[in-house]
Amino acid sequence: MATCSIASGAKPVLNFFNKEMPGQPLEFIIKSTGCSGLCHSEPTVEVALPGQSPIMFGKVDVKKAAEIVNDFIKGGRQVEGVVAVSGA
């Protein structure tokens, strides 16, 4: 939740995850972090699935956040908007 991410709309996205994820049949941890150095892509969301490298999505709004949960996390399908893959 760095200044650039807050200014870009990260708070509604964080609120979405805090509301949506407890109702999912998944183990999860939600972390609010500081600057990732990707100001041009804020708000960003990093997802780390078991056995896979973490993936960071950029320019995430609430609609994209729902797509990440339903299609990527639960459905195992690719979602557009990847800005970084850690460990790749």
BELPE-V773708 format. One record per residue. RES is the residue in one letter. SS is DSSP state (helix for helix, strand for strand, loop for the rest). D_FIRST is the distance of its C-alpha to the first C-alpha in whole Angstrom. Layout:
res->RES ss->SS d_first->D_FIRST
res->RES ss->SS d_first->D_FIRST
//
This chain:
res->M ss->loop d_first->0
res->A ss->loop d_first->4
res->T ss->helix d_first->7
res->C ss->helix d_first->8
res->S ss->helix d_first->6
res->I ss->helix d_first->6
res->A ss->helix d_first->9
res->S ss->loop d_first->10
res->G ss->loop d_first->10
res->A ss->helix d_first->7
res->K ss->helix d_first->8
res->P ss->helix d_first->11
res->V ss->helix d_first->11
res->L ss->helix d_first->9
res->N ss->helix d_first->12
res->F ss->helix d_first->14
res->F ss->helix d_first->14
res->N ss->helix d_first->14
res->K ss->helix d_first->17
res->E ss->helix d_first->19
res->M ss->helix d_first->19
res->P ss->helix d_first->21
res->G ss->helix d_first->23
res->Q ss->loop d_first->24
res->P ss->loop d_first->26
res->L ss->loop d_first->24
res->E ss->loop d_first->22
res->F ss->loop d_first->19
res->I ss->loop d_first->16
res->I ss->loop d_first->12
res->K ss->loop d_first->10
res->S ss->loop d_first->6
res->T ss->loop d_first->5
res->G ss->loop d_first->5
res->C ss->loop d_first->7
res->S ss->loop d_first->10
res->G ss->loop d_first->12
res->L ss->loop d_first->12
res->C ss->helix d_first->11
res->H ss->helix d_first->14
res->S ss->helix d_first->13
res->E ss->loop d_first->10
res->P ss->loop d_first->9
res->T ss->loop d_first->10
res->V ss->strand d_first->11
res->E ss->strand d_first->13
res->V ss->strand d_first->16
res->A ss->loop d_first->18
res->L ss->loop d_first->22
res->P ss->loop d_first->24
res->G ss->loop d_first->27
res->Q ss->loop d_first->25
res->S ss->loop d_first->22
res->P ss->loop d_first->19
res->I ss->strand d_first->18
res->M ss->strand d_first->15
res->F ss->strand d_first->15
res->G ss->loop d_first->14
res->K ss->loop d_first->14
res->V ss->loop d_first->13
res->D ss->loop d_first->14
res->V ss->helix d_first->16
res->K ss->helix d_first->19
res->K ss->helix d_first->18
res->A ss->helix d_first->16
res->A ss->helix d_first->19
res->E ss->helix d_first->21
res->I ss->helix d_first->19
res->V ss->helix d_first->20
res->N ss->helix d_first->23
res->D ss->helix d_first->25
res->F ss->helix d_first->23
res->I ss->helix d_first->22
res->K ss->helix d_first->25
res->G ss->loop d_first->27
res->G ss->loop d_first->27
res->R ss->loop d_first->27
res->Q ss->loop d_first->25
res->V ss->loop d_first->23
res->E ss->loop d_first->22
res->G ss->loop d_first->19
res->V ss->strand d_first->19
res->V ss->strand d_first->17
res->A ss->strand d_first->18
res->V ss->strand d_first->20
res->S ss->loop d_first->20
res->G ss->loop d_first->23
res->A ss->loop d_first->25
//
